[in-house]
Structures are given as structure tokens and as C-alpha cells.
Amino acid sequence: MIRTTLAAVLATAIAAPAMAASESYVLDSSHSQVVFSYNHLGFSTTFGMFSGFEGEIGFNAEDPSASSVSVAIPVLSMFTGWEQREGHFMSDDFFGAAEGDLVTFTSTAIEVTGDNTALITGDLTMNEVTKSVVLDAVLNQAGDHPSAETPWLGFNATTTLLRSDFNVGNFAPFVSDEVEVIISIEAMKAE
């Protein structure tokens, strides 16, 4: 995934000041979720989520646009609150999922849009299809975790996907093709 190290900034007289490199953070799987929702036949909004997944962030506090994100989510970890729906989603009607199948996201560019906001563009791979998507992200907090006593990050992000872009568009437009995605993650500085 992301393999970055903190570069030491030398306090000696050099021609140009050194730029700090990204620091590596790993996701706190117990406090990171991807929640999705879609319209079901115009009658309701149905929700599902992924949790317990892994990922890394290369966070550059001095130049956030030089940061990076990489996440891998097991498809079979999807939770919708109804076992039959999960089984249907894993069937050939949608994912045809098997053990080891992943949804992955790897950032390709970050555009800083405010003091704590950015647009994160990246490659989303799902159901063997890779498409570029943009996450509208907010840095909630960066600081020491009060009980872990180590540097910690917290982010929220949103995006909208079209199921049909990833070959899981069955029953559209009755079941909406658009899927709203809300992401909330915490990450701890790697040791």
C-alpha cells in the first residue's frame, strides 16, 4: 500500500529549505466505515456498510496535496442488516463474490480546497472494473489520541457512484443506479 517515511529536515545552512515528506498512518479498522444508500423502488432508502477494512494514508501536513490514500475492503464483509439481501448482492446478479474479492481505492491526486477540505481523486476498483472517482473529503481532526497517546487522524468523505459503471447495475432504474457513499475513517501513525 502506501510506503512513505518521514524525511528529516536538516537545520543547517543549505541552499533551499527541505520539504517534509508524508508520514505513514494505518486505518483504525474499528472506527472506519463506508456507508452506502440507494433508493428502492421509490418507496424507501436502503442502507448498507463495510467496516473492519484495512488501509494506509501518507499524510503530508505541510503539503496536503502530496498526501495519499490506499484502502482495501473485502466484498464479503458487506453488511445490510438483512442476510437474504447480502446473499443476493454476493450472487451473480451483482458481485458474484468469492473469498478474497476486494473493493480497492488508491488516490491519484489531491486538490486542497480549504483549510481542512480536499477533493481526493483516485482509482476505485470494484467487481473487476476500475474507474476514477472523486471523494469530497474533510479532515475532522489531526492530533494525539487521548488514550493511545500517538498521532491520529480523522476524515469524512462523500461521493456518488453509478452501480452500472461497475457491472452491478441490475434492476436499474427501479432500484436506483446512483449510490450515495459516506466514508468516515480514523488512522493512527504507523510505528
N, C-alpha and C positions, 0 to 999 in steps of 0.2 A: 504494500500500500504506500503510504507516504513515508519517505525515509529522509528526514532532514535533521540537521543538528544546529545547535546554537553556535554561531561564529563569535569568537571573542573579539571585542572591539579594542584595539590597541590604543592606549593613551599616550602615544609617542608622537613626535612631530613627523607626520607623513604628508605627502603632497595633497591627498584627498582623504576626507573622512570615510571610514568604513561604514557600510550599511549592514545593520543587523540582519541575520538570516532568520528563517522561520524556526519556531520551536515546535516540537512534536507533542501532540496531545492524542490520547486514545479515548474513545467513547466510553462513557459510563453506561453500560448496557441496561442497568436497572432504572435509569432515568432518561432514556432516549426512546422516542416513539415516532412512528409515522402513522397518522390517522387519515383515512380516505373516506369520502362520501360521494354518493351518486343518487340521482332521482329515480325512484322505482315506479314506473307507470303513471307518474303524475300524482300518486297517492301519498308517497312518503319519501323521506330522505333516509337512506340506509348507510350505516357506518361500518367500518372495519379498521383493523390496525395491525401493525407489525411492531414488535418490541423484542428486546433482548438480542439485538444485532450488534455487529462489530464495525468499527471504522476508525479512521485517523484524520486528524486535522493538522496541517502545517500552518501554524498561526504566526504571522509577522505583525507585531503590534506597531512597528514604525511604518510599515508599508503594507496595509491590509490587502492591497491588490495583488501582492506577491504571496498571499496565503493559498492554501489548497485543501481540498476535502476528498476523501475516498471512503465509501461505505459499501458493505455487502450484507444483504438481507436474505436469509433463507425463505424461499417462496412458501414452503410448507409451514412456516411459523405464523402465517396469516390467521388472525382471529376475528370473527364476525359476530360471535355470540350465538350462532346457530350452526350446529355441527353439519346439518344437511347442506346449508349454503356453502360452508367451507369445502365440503366434499365436491359440490358442483363446480366451484371455482377451480379445484385441482383437477377436474376431469378434462377430457379432450374438448369439451365445449369452450373452455377458456385456456388454462395454463398447460394442461396435460402434464402436471408437475410430478417430478420424481425426486427422491432424496438427493441432495446436493445441488439442486437448481437454485440459482441466486438472482435477486434483483440487485444491480450494482449502479452506483453513481460515482463518477470521477470528474472533478471540476476541470475545466479547460481555461476559464478566465473569470476574474472577479472585478466588477466595476463598483467602486465605492461611490455611494450616492448620498451619504450624510455622515454625521459623527459616529453613528452606530448602525448604519444600514448599508446594504450592498446588494447587487444583483449577481448571483453566482450562476454562471453558465457551465454546463457540464454534459457529459455523455451518460444518459440513462439507458441501461441495458436490461430488458425485461422480455421474457418469452422469446429469447434468441434474436431480438430486434434492438438495435441501438439508435437512439435519436438524441439530438441536442435539446435540452430543456433549460429553462431559466428559473432559479429559485429567488424569490424576493425575501431576503434574509435580514434579520435584526440580531445584533449582538446584545443579549439581555444583560450580561454581566461578565466581567473578567476580573478575577481576584483570587485570594486564598480561600479555599473551602474551610468553613469554620471548624469542622470536626476532623477532616482528613489532613488539614494543615499543609496543603500543597496547592499550587496554582490550578485554577479551574476555569472553564469557560461554559457559557450557556447561550444557546442560539435558538431562535424560532425562524421558520421559513414557510412560505406558501407557494403553491404553483397549481396550475390546472393542466391535466393531461387528457388526451383523447385515447380511449381504450383501443379504438380501431387502429391507431398508429402502432400498437404493439401486438396486433393479432389476437386481441381478447375482446373484440367488439360484438360478439354475439348478442342478439336481441335488441340492438340499437335500431331505431331511436326510441323504442318503447321504454327500455332501460337506458338511461342517458349515456351517450358516448362520453360526455365530459365527466371527469372525475376530479373533485376538489381534493387537494392534498395539503395537510398541515403537518409540519415537522417540528418537533421540539427535542433538542439534544443537549446533553451535558458531556463535557470531556475533561479529563484530568491530564496534567502534564506527565508525559512518559518518563519513566525512570531511566 
